[in-house]
């Protein structure tokens, strides 16, 4: 079974029997082999019609003599027939004389590209046969255009914003133009075609003979409704509107051995002469020598880097040990300072003075005192006698909570009993409705000398391994 595949920019139009034409996106040109495997059975015959910009042109010595080979013009080029080497996609081989330093031979250009060669070889390995691979210019060689009459050939895909325009002017000018919007939303392919026709002076009145316009439209497109000047074409020119099926039929009628088919010119093997072989051997030796030197040099650098990293790791371990020792020393100092305060007379005096400072109408809820900076204490309780409200009301209006009648006695008793204890009137709070009170201040700090002795004269016991959080700096009075 025969299949026709059109490779155009990043798309591949594949003719599937029973399904018609299907457009497939190609991220890479090599993915065409996967598309063929998915939609074609093994052993089928394939015919390619491609955009020459995708298969880039390669110049080499023609191995089959000096026959003319069709060469498609590349993107954004449009030359007239005045230039015989680039005009209308034909190129005459250039003879190379022996006086130029080379052997007598023929130099020609044809599209034996690595991509086309790779695709042909891959499809052959997969069990497919490629009957022909033709550029877009092959359509013009079998278009049947008459001389002396203006003819225009269009291959249009309005949905993708791309088209090929081939012009046969009655005055002998022949030109080709490729149009591609590159996915721009504001690109109008019909306006671009109109500009090309105006650029080459194509008029619909050519000496009384109506021009001939043939349009091959992509599947899913309707040029009759999409082309803004279709009515002008229909009224003043002879228009023939065909689909890609007719284009594929036209390509399959071209003989496989035709000069426009590029498969016959694909290189089968690469042959090197003696000079090239010597140059290749010398280049290989140089590459191996440079690779060996690079490996040796990198080995020395790797050894130096490993030694430096080892020294850095040892230094980091020492810094970590020093940091751990410092934290342990600070922790021991905090524990020792806390034990000094716990066994000092100031803390004992504070606890003993609470028994006389707190009146019978009040009940203690919590008592917290420590030696950590700023060496604060916190006493919380509640007055359960309702007469306290009247007593608090007799206090000075606008005075701090510590100067009120219920807390004034507690404050004076604590400051007179414990030497160095100070009650903070700003953070002291008293709630008259509920009787809750909070009494805060600073506790006396002992000296960080020898551990103080108890009342019996015995030295204080050793510090236990309890959780301590702060150290005792010298208090600023």
C-alpha positions in Angstrom: 0.0 0.0 0.0 1.2 3.5 -0.9 1.2 6.4 1.6 2.0 10.0 0.9 3.6 12.2 3.7 4.1 15.9 3.4 6.7 17.4 5.8 6.1 21.1 6.3 7.7 23.2 9.0 6.9 21.5 12.4 4.0 19.4 10.9 3.6 16.2 9.0 0.5 15.6 6.9 0.0 11.8 6.6 -2.5 10.2 4.3 -4.1 7.3 6.2 -6.3 4.9 4.2 -9.8 5.0 5.6 -9.2 8.1 7.7 -8.0 10.7 5.2 -5.3 13.3 5.9 -4.1 13.8 9.5 -1.8 16.6 10.7 0.8 15.5 13.3 3.1 17.8 15.2 6.9 17.1 14.9 9.1 18.2 17.7 12.1 16.8 15.8 12.5 15.8 12.2 13.6 12.3 13.3 10.2 11.7 14.8 8.8 11.1 11.4 9.9 7.4 11.8 7.7 7.0 14.8 4.8 8.6 12.9 5.2 6.1 10.1 5.4 3.2 12.5 2.2 4.3 14.1 0.0 4.9 11.0 1.6 2.6 8.3 2.0 -1.1 8.1 5.4 -2.7 7.6 6.3 -3.2 4.0 4.2 -0.2 2.7 5.6 2.2 0.1 6.2 5.8 1.2 6.4 9.0 -0.9 7.6 12.2 0.7 7.0 15.8 -0.3 8.9 18.1 1.9 9.8 21.7 2.7 13.5 22.1 1.8 14.0 24.5 4.8 13.5 21.5 7.1 16.0 19.3 5.2 18.9 21.8 4.9 20.9 21.9 1.7 24.3 20.3 1.6 27.0 20.8 -1.1 29.2 17.9 -2.2 30.8 16.5 -5.2 28.3 14.8 -7.4 29.1 11.1 -7.5 27.0 10.3 -10.6 28.3 12.8 -13.0 27.1 16.2 -14.1 23.4 15.8 -14.4 21.1 18.5 -13.4 19.6 18.1 -10.0 16.6 20.1 -8.8 17.4 22.3 -5.8 14.6 23.9 -3.8 15.1 27.6 -2.9 15.5 28.1 0.8 13.3 30.1 3.1 12.9 33.8 2.4 14.6 33.6 -1.1 12.8 34.5 -4.3 15.0 34.8 -7.4 14.1 35.4 -11.0 15.2 33.3 -13.9 18.0 35.8 -14.6 20.2 33.9 -12.2 20.7 30.4 -13.7 22.2 29.0 -10.5 19.5 29.9 -8.0 16.5 30.7 -10.1 13.4 28.5 -10.1 15.2 25.9 -8.1 17.4 24.6 -10.9 21.1 24.5 -10.8 23.5 23.7 -13.6 26.6 21.7 -12.4 29.8 23.7 -12.2 32.8 22.1 -13.9 36.1 22.1 -12.0 39.2 22.2 -14.1 42.4 20.4 -13.2 44.3 23.8 -13.1 42.4 24.8 -10.0 44.3 22.2 -8.0 41.8 19.4 -8.0 40.9 16.5 -10.2 38.8 16.9 -13.3 35.2 16.4 -12.1 31.9 18.0 -11.6 30.6 19.9 -8.6 26.9 20.1 -8.1 24.5 20.8 -5.3 21.7 18.6 -4.2 19.8 17.9 -1.0 21.7 14.9 0.3 21.3 16.0 3.8 22.2 14.0 6.9 18.5 14.3 8.1 17.2 12.9 4.8 19.8 10.2 4.7 19.1 9.3 8.4 15.3 9.1 7.7 15.8 6.9 4.7 18.1 4.6 6.5 15.9 4.3 9.5 12.8 3.6 7.5 14.7 1.0 5.5 15.8 -0.7 8.8 12.1 -0.7 10.0 11.0 -2.5 6.8 9.5 0.4 4.8 10.4 1.3 1.2 10.7 4.9 0.1 9.6 5.3 -3.5 10.6 9.0 -3.7 11.4 12.1 -1.8 10.5 15.3 -3.7 10.8 18.9 -2.8 8.0 21.3 -3.4 9.5 22.4 -6.7 8.7 19.0 -8.2 5.1 20.1 -8.4 6.0 22.8 -10.9 7.8 20.3 -13.2 4.6 18.3 -13.7 2.1 21.2 -13.4 1.3 21.3 -17.1 1.6 25.1 -17.4 1.6 26.6 -20.9 4.2 29.0 -22.0 3.2 32.6 -22.7 0.4 32.5 -20.2 0.6 33.8 -16.6 0.2 30.8 -14.2 0.2 30.8 -10.4 0.6 27.7 -8.3 -0.4 28.0 -4.5 0.1 25.4 -1.8 -1.8 26.9 1.2 -2.3 26.0 4.8 -4.2 29.0 6.3 -4.6 27.4 9.7 -0.9 27.2 10.2 -0.2 30.5 8.4 2.1 29.1 5.7 2.1 28.8 1.9 4.3 28.2 -1.1 3.8 30.6 -4.1 5.1 29.7 -7.6 4.7 32.2 -10.4 5.0 31.7 -14.2 4.6 35.2 -15.7 3.8 35.7 -19.3 6.8 37.9 -19.8 9.1 35.0 -18.9 9.7 35.8 -15.2 9.5 32.7 -13.0 9.9 32.9 -9.2 9.1 31.1 -6.0 8.3 32.3 -2.6 7.8 30.7 0.8 5.5 32.4 3.3 5.4 31.4 7.0 3.8 33.3 9.9 5.8 31.4 12.6 2.7 31.1 14.8 1.9 34.8 15.0 -1.8 35.5 15.7 -1.7 38.7 13.7 -0.3 37.1 10.5 -2.7 37.1 7.5 -1.5 34.5 4.9 -3.9 35.9 2.3 -2.6 39.4 2.6 1.0 38.1 2.3 0.1 36.2 -0.9 -1.5 39.3 -2.3 1.7 41.3 -1.6 3.8 38.6 -3.4 1.5 38.7 -6.5 1.8 42.5 -6.5 5.5 42.4 -6.0 6.0 40.4 -9.2 3.4 42.3 -11.2 0.9 39.5 -11.6 -2.3 41.0 -13.0 -5.5 39.3 -13.8 -5.7 40.9 -17.3 -2.8 39.5 -19.3 -3.4 40.5 -22.9 -7.0 39.4 -23.0 -6.0 35.8 -21.8 -7.2 34.9 -18.4 -4.4 33.8 -16.0 -4.4 30.3 -14.7 -4.4 29.8 -10.9 -4.1 26.4 -9.3 -4.6 26.1 -5.5 -3.8 23.1 -3.3 -5.5 23.7 0.0 -4.7 21.8 3.3 -7.4 19.5 4.8 -9.9 21.4 7.0 -9.5 24.6 5.0 -12.0 26.3 2.6 -10.4 28.9 0.4 -13.7 29.8 -1.1 -14.8 31.3 2.2 -11.4 32.2 3.8 -9.8 34.0 0.8 -11.1 37.6 0.8 -10.5 38.0 -2.9 -11.8 34.7 -4.1 -14.6 36.3 -6.1 -12.0 38.3 -8.0 -10.1 35.2 -8.8 -13.3 33.4 -9.9 -14.4 36.3 -12.1 -11.2 37.3 -13.8 -9.0 34.1 -13.8 -9.3 30.4 -14.5 -9.1 28.9 -10.9 -8.7 25.3 -10.1 -9.1 24.4 -6.4 -7.7 21.0 -5.3 -6.9 19.3 -2.0 -3.8 17.5 -0.7 -5.1 14.2 -2.2 -4.6 15.6 -5.7 -1.2 16.8 -4.7 -0.2 13.4 -3.5 -1.6 11.8 -6.7 0.6 14.2 -8.7 3.7 13.3 -6.8 3.1 9.6 -7.1 2.9 9.9 -10.9 6.5 11.2 -11.0 8.9 8.4 -11.8 11.1 7.3 -8.9 14.2 7.7 -11.1 13.3 11.3 -12.0 15.9 14.0 -11.6 13.8 15.7 -8.9 14.0 12.6 -6.7 16.8 12.9 -4.2 17.0 9.3 -3.0 19.3 8.2 -5.9 21.9 10.8 -4.8 22.1 9.8 -1.2 25.6 8.6 -0.2 25.9 4.9 0.5 29.3 5.1 2.2 32.0 7.5 3.1 35.2 7.0 1.2 38.5 8.5 2.4 41.6 8.9 0.3 45.1 8.4 1.6 45.6 12.0 2.7 42.4 12.0 4.6 43.2 8.7 6.3 46.6 10.1 7.5 44.9 13.3 8.7 42.3 11.2 10.5 45.0 9.1 12.2 47.0 12.1 13.3 43.9 13.8 14.6 42.9 10.7 16.5 46.4 10.5 18.1 46.2 14.2 19.1 42.8 13.7 20.6 43.9 10.6 22.6 47.0 12.5 23.8 45.0 15.5 24.9 42.5 13.2 26.6 45.3 11.4 28.5 46.8 14.7 29.6 43.4 16.0 30.7 42.8 12.8 32.7 46.2 13.0 34.4 45.8 16.7 35.2 42.3 16.2 36.5 43.6 13.4 38.7 46.2 15.7 40.4 43.6 18.4 40.9 41.2 15.8 42.4 43.9 14.7 44.9 44.6 18.3 45.9 40.9 19.0 46.3 40.4 15.8 48.4 43.2 16.8 50.7 41.9 20.4 51.1 38.4 19.0 51.9 39.9 16.7 54.5 41.6 19.6 56.2 38.4 21.7 56.1 36.5 18.8 57.7 39.0 18.5 60.5 38.9 22.2 61.2 35.1 22.1 61.2 35.2 19.2 63.7 37.5 21.1 66.0 35.2 24.2 65.8 32.3 22.0 66.7 34.1 20.6 69.7 35.0 24.0 70.9 31.4 25.2 70.6 30.2 22.2 72.5 32.7 22.8 75.3 31.7 26.5 75.5 28.0 25.5 75.8 28.8 22.9 78.5 30.8 25.5 80.5 27.9 28.0 80.2 25.5 25.4 81.4 27.7 24.5 84.4 27.9 28.2 85.3 24.2 28.6 85.2 23.7 25.5 87.4 26.3 26.8 89.9 24.8 30.3 90.0 21.3 28.9 90.5 22.4 26.6 93.4 24.1 29.6 95.0 20.9 31.5 95.0 18.8 28.6 96.1 21.0 28.1 99.2 21.4 31.9 99.9 19.7 33.5 102.8 17.9 35.9 100.5 15.6 33.2 99.0 15.0 31.6 102.4 14.1 35.0 103.8 11.7 35.7 101.0 9.9 32.4 101.5 9.8 32.9 105.3 8.5 36.5 105.0 5.5 35.5 103.0 4.0 33.8 106.0 3.8 37.2 107.8 3.4 39.4 104.8 0.2 37.7 103.4 -2.8 38.6 105.5 -5.4 36.1 106.6 -7.9 37.5 104.1 -5.7 36.4 101.2 -4.6 33.0 99.8 -1.5 32.4 97.8 -1.9 30.7 94.4 1.7 30.5 93.1 5.1 31.8 94.1 8.0 31.9 91.6 11.5 33.3 92.4 14.8 32.7 90.7 18.3 34.0 90.4 18.3 34.4 86.6 18.5 37.9 85.1 16.7 40.2 85.9 16.3 38.1 89.1 12.6 38.6 89.3 9.9 37.1 91.6 6.3 36.6 90.9 3.6 36.2 93.6 0.0 35.5 92.7 -2.9 35.2 95.1 -6.5 36.2 95.8 -8.3 38.1 98.5 -11.4 36.2 99.5 -12.8 38.8 102.0 -15.3 41.1 100.2 -14.4 43.9 102.7 -11.2 44.3 100.6 -13.2 46.1 97.9 -14.0 48.9 100.4 -10.4 49.0 101.6 -9.1 49.3 98.0 -11.6 52.1 97.3 -10.1 54.1 100.2 -6.7 54.1 98.4 -5.4 57.1 96.6 -7.3 57.7 93.4 -5.0 57.4 90.4 -2.2 55.8 92.5 -0.4 52.6 91.2 -1.8 49.2 92.1 1.1 48.6 94.5 0.1 51.7 96.7 -3.5 50.4 97.2 -4.6 49.4 100.7 -4.7 45.6 100.2 -1.2 45.4 98.7 0.6 48.2 100.6 1.1 46.0 103.7 2.4 43.1 101.7 4.9 45.4 99.8 6.2 47.1 102.9 6.6 43.8 104.8 8.6 42.1 102.0 10.9 45.1 101.4 11.6 45.6 105.1 12.1 41.9 105.8 14.3 40.8 102.8 17.3 43.0 102.3 17.7 44.1 98.7 14.2 43.1 97.6 12.3 45.6 95.5 8.6 45.5 94.5 7.9 46.8 91.0 4.7 49.0 91.2 4.2 49.2 87.4 3.8 45.5 86.9 1.9 44.9 90.1 -1.8 44.3 89.5 -4.9 44.2 91.7 -8.4 43.4 90.5 -11.0 44.8 92.9 -14.0 42.8 91.7 -12.4 39.3 91.9 -9.7 40.0 94.5 -6.9 38.6 92.3 -3.5 40.2 92.7 -0.1 39.9 91.1 3.0 41.1 93.0 6.3 41.3 91.0 9.7 42.6 91.6 13.4 41.8 91.8 15.1 39.5 94.3 18.5 40.0 95.9 21.5 38.5 94.2 24.3 36.8 96.1 28.0 37.2 95.2 29.6 34.6 92.9 32.3 33.7 95.4 32.4 30.7 97.5 29.1 28.8 98.0 27.3 30.2 101.0 26.8 28.1 104.1 23.6 27.0 105.7 22.4 28.1 109.2 24.1 25.1 110.8 27.4 26.1 109.4 27.7 23.2 107.0 28.7 23.9 103.4 26.0 23.8 100.8 25.5 20.5 99.0 26.8 20.1 95.5 24.7 21.3 92.6 22.3 18.7 91.3 21.8 18.0 87.6 18.5 20.0 87.4 17.5 22.1 84.4 18.8 25.7 84.6 18.2 28.3 82.1 20.2 31.5 83.1 23.4 32.7 84.8 23.8 35.4 87.5 25.6 38.5 86.5 26.5 41.2 89.2 23.4 43.2 89.9 23.4 46.9 89.0 22.0 49.0 91.9 
